[in-house]
Amino acid sequence: MTKYARSFKSIMFIRIAFGVVALLAGCTPSEEDITAPPPQSPDSISVTDSTGALVTLPQAAQRVVALAPHIVENLFSVGAGDELVGVVAYSDFPEAAKKLPLVGGYSNTNLEKIVELAPDLIIAWESGNASDGINRLRELGFTIYLDQPDNLEDVAKSLRDFGILTGHAERGELAATDFLQKIAAARAATSNKSTVSTFYQVWNDPLQTINGSHIISDAIELCGGQNIYADEPMVAPVINIESIIERDPQAIIASGMSSSRPEWLDEWQQWPSLTAVQQDNLFFVDPDHIQRHTVRILLGIAAICQQLDSAREKQK
């Protein structure tokens, strides 16, 4: 998977002392007092995060720290940009995100800075943020929502949940519904088209791809492509050229680390026996449009669908 930023050096763990609440002397609680749950505020909010954990806030979050660029982008999509008080490196979309305070990198956050910002909600990336950092934040008493959009439908869930948690439920629902409608339309447009065996190249050295559980594979299949490494057990396996030659994809799609077509994509020309090379089906997709789990993945899907249509034309 694409890395958003280089890791920052670790910082010392920060401890916060919690006060002890004294019991009132001389009061004998009744059985009802002991067993009754504490009353919840009528403004309290609860959602279930990507891990199935219940996340509850006494009211809509007013100070949010987002620990991945895709989370930042999705918060802006539901109208919660004003609630953001801290982001990680490479949070560069929309433009307003670049002006927000940094709390380190996605894989190595600055705990001291987060404490200083005093967020009432932290939205973290389950598979991208370091687990020990998340555990430390929990120990410090912060409320954390773990986000992990593994497929296209999960992006819609993130939009809905972010909207609810930040007091923008209607905007979040609209964004999620619009996203799902566009996904459904794209799926319907390719439902009767022939399948194109596809190799998605994450990187060239080492040669890396994605398996069928990755959201990019979901996008490829939506466009009528067949990920030739969908059956791999690892999400982002390192593979060898021999296995690619054996599977002989009809199309090769790469993204790289920038918005420019990587030079290494054309290195496939040295393997003229590959069908993708013979038919000139070497394609590039902007990584910001396919590797970030946001509404902009619709742009990546549009590009992939067009590219696979081009590959189909060459099969006739």
C-alpha positions as CSV (number, residue, x, y, z in Angstrom):
1,M,0.0,0.0,0.0
2,T,1.1,3.6,-0.7
3,K,2.9,5.3,2.2
4,Y,1.7,8.8,2.9
5,A,4.8,10.0,4.7
6,R,8.2,9.0,6.1
7,S,8.2,8.0,9.8
8,F,9.1,10.6,12.4
9,K,11.4,9.8,15.4
10,S,9.6,8.4,18.5
11,I,8.9,10.7,21.4
12,M,8.7,10.0,25.1
13,F,5.4,8.8,26.5
14,I,3.3,11.5,28.2
15,R,1.4,10.7,31.3
16,I,-1.7,12.5,32.5
17,A,-2.8,12.2,36.1
18,F,-6.4,11.6,36.7
19,G,-8.2,12.9,39.8
20,V,-10.0,10.6,42.2
21,V,-13.6,11.3,42.9
22,A,-14.4,10.9,46.6
23,L,-17.6,9.2,47.8
24,L,-20.0,11.3,49.9
25,A,-19.9,10.2,53.5
26,G,-23.0,9.0,55.2
27,C,-25.0,8.1,52.1
28,T,-26.2,4.5,51.7
29,P,-27.1,3.8,48.1
30,S,-30.1,1.8,47.3
31,E,-30.0,-1.3,45.0
32,E,-31.5,0.8,42.2
33,D,-28.8,3.4,42.6
34,I,-26.1,0.6,42.3
35,T,-27.5,-1.2,39.3
36,A,-28.9,1.6,37.2
37,P,-26.6,2.7,34.4
38,P,-25.5,6.4,34.4
39,P,-27.9,8.6,32.5
40,Q,-26.8,9.6,29.0
41,S,-27.1,13.1,27.7
42,P,-29.8,13.6,25.1
43,D,-27.1,15.0,22.8
44,S,-24.9,11.9,23.1
45,I,-23.8,10.2,19.8
46,S,-22.8,6.6,19.2
47,V,-21.5,4.8,16.1
48,T,-19.7,1.5,15.5
49,D,-16.2,1.9,14.0
50,S,-14.6,-0.4,11.4
51,T,-13.5,-2.9,14.1
52,G,-17.0,-3.2,15.5
53,A,-16.2,-1.2,18.6
54,L,-18.9,1.3,19.9
55,V,-17.7,4.9,19.9
56,T,-19.7,7.3,22.0
57,L,-19.4,11.0,22.5
58,P,-21.4,13.2,24.9
59,Q,-22.1,15.5,22.0
60,A,-20.9,16.2,18.4
61,A,-17.1,16.5,18.3
62,Q,-15.8,20.0,18.1
63,R,-12.0,19.3,18.0
64,V,-10.9,16.4,15.8
65,V,-7.5,15.0,15.1
66,A,-7.2,12.8,11.9
67,L,-4.3,10.4,11.7
68,A,-4.4,9.7,7.9
69,P,-4.7,11.8,4.8
70,H,-7.7,9.9,3.5
71,I,-9.5,10.5,6.9
72,V,-8.8,14.3,6.5
73,E,-10.2,14.3,3.0
74,N,-13.4,12.5,4.0
75,L,-13.9,14.8,7.0
76,F,-13.9,17.8,4.6
77,S,-16.3,15.9,2.3
78,V,-18.9,15.8,5.0
79,G,-18.4,19.5,6.0
80,A,-16.3,18.9,9.1
81,G,-13.2,20.9,8.0
82,D,-13.9,23.5,10.7
83,E,-13.8,20.8,13.4
84,L,-10.3,19.6,12.3
85,V,-7.5,20.8,14.6
86,G,-4.7,18.4,13.7
87,V,-3.6,16.2,10.8
88,V,-0.7,14.1,9.7
89,A,1.9,14.7,7.0
90,Y,0.8,14.5,3.4
91,S,-2.7,15.7,4.3
92,D,-2.8,17.8,1.1
93,F,-6.4,17.7,-0.1
94,P,-8.4,19.9,-0.1
95,E,-6.1,22.9,-0.1
96,A,-7.4,24.0,3.3
97,A,-6.0,20.8,4.8
98,K,-2.4,22.1,4.2
99,K,-2.9,24.9,6.7
100,L,-3.8,22.7,9.7
101,P,-1.4,21.8,12.5
102,L,0.7,18.7,12.0
103,V,0.8,15.9,14.6
104,G,3.6,14.0,12.9
105,G,3.4,11.2,10.3
106,Y,0.7,8.6,10.0
107,S,3.0,5.9,11.3
108,N,4.6,7.9,14.0
109,T,2.4,10.5,15.7
110,N,3.5,13.2,18.1
111,L,1.6,12.4,21.3
112,E,2.7,15.6,23.0
113,K,1.3,17.7,20.1
114,I,-2.0,15.7,20.2
115,V,-2.3,16.3,24.0
116,E,-1.7,20.0,23.4
117,L,-4.5,20.2,20.8
118,A,-6.9,18.6,23.3
119,P,-9.2,16.8,20.8
120,D,-12.5,15.4,21.8
121,L,-12.2,12.8,19.0
122,I,-9.3,11.1,17.3
123,I,-10.0,9.3,14.0
124,A,-7.2,6.8,13.4
125,W,-6.3,4.4,10.5
126,E,-6.5,0.8,11.8
127,S,-3.9,-0.7,9.4
128,G,-1.8,2.4,8.9
129,N,-1.2,3.9,12.3
130,A,1.2,2.2,14.7
131,S,-0.8,0.1,17.2
132,D,1.4,1.1,20.2
133,G,0.7,4.8,19.4
134,I,-3.1,4.1,19.3
135,N,-2.9,2.2,22.6
136,R,-1.0,5.1,24.3
137,L,-3.7,7.5,23.1
138,R,-6.3,5.3,24.6
139,E,-4.4,5.2,27.9
140,L,-4.4,9.0,27.9
141,G,-8.1,8.9,27.8
142,F,-8.9,10.0,24.3
143,T,-11.9,8.8,22.4
144,I,-10.8,7.0,19.2
145,Y,-12.6,5.8,16.1
146,L,-10.7,3.3,14.1
147,D,-11.3,3.6,10.3
148,Q,-10.5,0.8,7.8
149,P,-12.3,1.1,4.5
150,D,-11.4,-2.2,2.8
151,N,-13.9,-1.9,0.0
152,L,-15.9,0.8,-1.8
153,E,-19.0,0.4,0.4
154,D,-16.8,1.0,3.5
155,V,-16.0,4.5,2.2
156,A,-19.7,5.3,2.4
157,K,-19.8,4.0,6.0
158,S,-16.8,6.3,6.9
159,L,-18.6,9.3,5.4
160,R,-21.8,8.5,7.3
161,D,-20.0,8.0,10.6
162,F,-17.8,11.0,10.3
163,G,-20.8,13.1,9.6
164,I,-22.7,11.8,12.6
165,L,-19.7,12.2,15.0
166,T,-19.0,15.8,13.9
167,G,-22.6,17.0,13.9
168,H,-22.9,16.9,10.1
169,A,-25.1,13.8,9.8
170,E,-27.2,15.1,6.9
171,R,-24.2,16.1,4.9
172,G,-22.5,12.8,5.6
173,E,-25.6,10.9,4.5
174,L,-25.8,12.9,1.3
175,A,-22.1,12.3,0.5
176,A,-22.4,8.6,1.2
177,T,-25.6,8.2,-0.8
178,D,-24.1,10.1,-3.8
179,F,-21.0,8.0,-3.6
180,L,-22.9,4.7,-3.6
181,Q,-25.2,5.8,-6.5
182,K,-22.1,6.6,-8.6
183,I,-20.5,3.3,-7.7
184,A,-23.7,1.4,-8.6
185,A,-23.9,3.3,-12.0
186,A,-20.3,2.4,-12.8
187,R,-21.0,-1.3,-11.9
188,A,-24.1,-1.4,-14.0
189,A,-22.2,0.0,-17.0
190,T,-19.6,-2.8,-17.0
191,S,-21.8,-5.7,-15.9
192,N,-22.1,-7.2,-19.4
193,K,-18.6,-6.5,-20.5
194,S,-15.9,-9.2,-21.0
195,T,-13.4,-9.7,-18.2
196,V,-9.9,-8.4,-18.6
197,S,-7.2,-10.1,-16.6
198,T,-5.3,-7.3,-14.8
199,F,-2.0,-6.9,-12.9
200,Y,-2.0,-3.9,-10.6
201,Q,1.6,-2.8,-9.8
202,V,2.1,-0.9,-6.6
203,W,5.8,-0.6,-6.9
204,N,8.7,-1.9,-9.0
205,D,11.5,-2.6,-6.5
206,P,10.4,-4.8,-4.9
207,L,7.8,-5.8,-7.3
208,Q,4.6,-5.5,-5.3
209,T,0.8,-5.9,-6.0
210,I,-2.4,-6.2,-4.0
211,N,-4.7,-9.1,-3.3
212,G,-8.5,-9.4,-3.7
213,S,-9.3,-7.9,-0.2
214,H,-7.8,-4.5,-1.1
215,I,-10.1,-1.6,-2.1
216,I,-8.1,-1.2,-5.4
217,S,-9.0,-4.8,-6.4
218,D,-12.6,-3.9,-5.7
219,A,-12.3,-1.0,-8.1
220,I,-10.7,-3.2,-10.8
221,E,-13.4,-5.8,-10.5
222,L,-16.1,-3.1,-10.7
223,C,-14.6,-2.1,-14.1
224,G,-14.7,-5.7,-15.3
225,G,-11.1,-6.5,-14.5
226,Q,-9.9,-9.7,-12.9
227,N,-7.0,-9.1,-10.4
228,I,-4.6,-11.9,-11.2
229,Y,-3.3,-11.9,-7.6
230,A,-6.7,-11.8,-6.0
231,D,-6.1,-15.2,-4.3
232,E,-2.9,-14.1,-2.5
233,P,-3.2,-14.4,1.3
234,M,-1.2,-11.2,2.0
235,V,-2.9,-7.8,1.3
236,A,0.2,-6.4,-0.5
237,P,2.4,-9.3,-1.5
238,V,5.8,-9.1,-3.1
239,I,5.9,-11.2,-6.2
240,N,8.4,-12.2,-9.0
241,I,8.4,-11.6,-12.7
242,E,8.2,-15.4,-13.4
243,S,4.7,-15.6,-11.8
244,I,3.5,-12.6,-13.8
245,I,4.7,-14.1,-17.0
246,E,2.9,-17.4,-16.1
247,R,-0.4,-15.6,-15.3
248,D,0.0,-13.4,-18.4
249,P,-2.3,-10.4,-17.7
250,Q,-4.1,-8.6,-20.5
251,A,-3.5,-5.3,-18.8
252,I,-1.0,-3.8,-16.4
253,I,-2.0,-0.8,-14.3
254,A,0.4,1.1,-12.1
255,S,0.2,4.1,-9.9
256,G,3.5,4.7,-8.1
257,M,4.0,7.6,-5.6
258,S,3.3,10.7,-7.6
259,S,0.9,12.2,-10.2
260,S,3.5,11.5,-12.9
261,R,3.6,8.3,-14.9
262,P,6.5,6.2,-13.4
263,E,9.3,5.5,-15.8
264,W,9.4,1.9,-14.6
265,L,6.0,1.2,-16.1
266,D,7.7,1.1,-19.5
267,E,10.3,-1.4,-18.3
268,W,7.7,-4.0,-19.1
269,Q,8.7,-3.6,-22.8
270,Q,11.6,-6.0,-22.1
271,W,9.0,-8.8,-21.7
272,P,7.4,-8.8,-25.2
273,S,5.7,-12.2,-24.6
274,L,3.2,-10.6,-22.2
275,T,-0.2,-10.0,-23.7
276,A,-0.4,-6.6,-22.0
277,V,2.9,-5.6,-23.6
278,Q,1.9,-6.9,-27.1
279,Q,-1.3,-5.0,-27.0
280,D,0.2,-1.9,-25.4
281,N,-2.0,-2.1,-22.4
282,L,0.4,-0.4,-19.9
283,F,-1.7,2.1,-18.0
284,F,-1.2,4.7,-15.3
285,V,-3.6,5.9,-12.7
286,D,-2.9,8.9,-10.4
287,P,-2.3,7.4,-6.9
288,D,-4.3,10.1,-5.2
289,H,-7.3,8.9,-7.2
290,I,-6.9,5.2,-6.5
291,Q,-4.8,4.7,-3.3
292,R,-6.7,7.0,-1.0
293,H,-10.0,5.7,0.4
294,T,-12.0,8.8,-0.4
295,V,-14.7,9.9,-2.8
296,R,-11.9,10.8,-5.3
297,I,-11.5,7.1,-5.9
298,L,-14.4,7.6,-8.3
299,L,-11.9,9.4,-10.5
300,G,-9.6,6.4,-10.4
301,I,-12.5,4.1,-11.2
302,A,-13.4,6.2,-14.2
303,A,-9.8,6.0,-15.4
304,I,-9.5,2.2,-14.9
305,C,-12.9,1.5,-16.6
306,Q,-11.7,3.6,-19.6
307,Q,-8.4,1.8,-19.7
308,L,-10.0,-1.7,-19.6
309,D,-12.4,-0.6,-22.3
310,S,-9.4,0.2,-24.4
311,A,-7.9,-3.2,-23.7
312,R,-11.2,-4.9,-24.7
313,E,-11.2,-3.1,-28.1
314,K,-7.7,-4.5,-28.8
315,Q,-9.1,-8.0,-28.2
316,K,-11.5,-7.8,-31.1
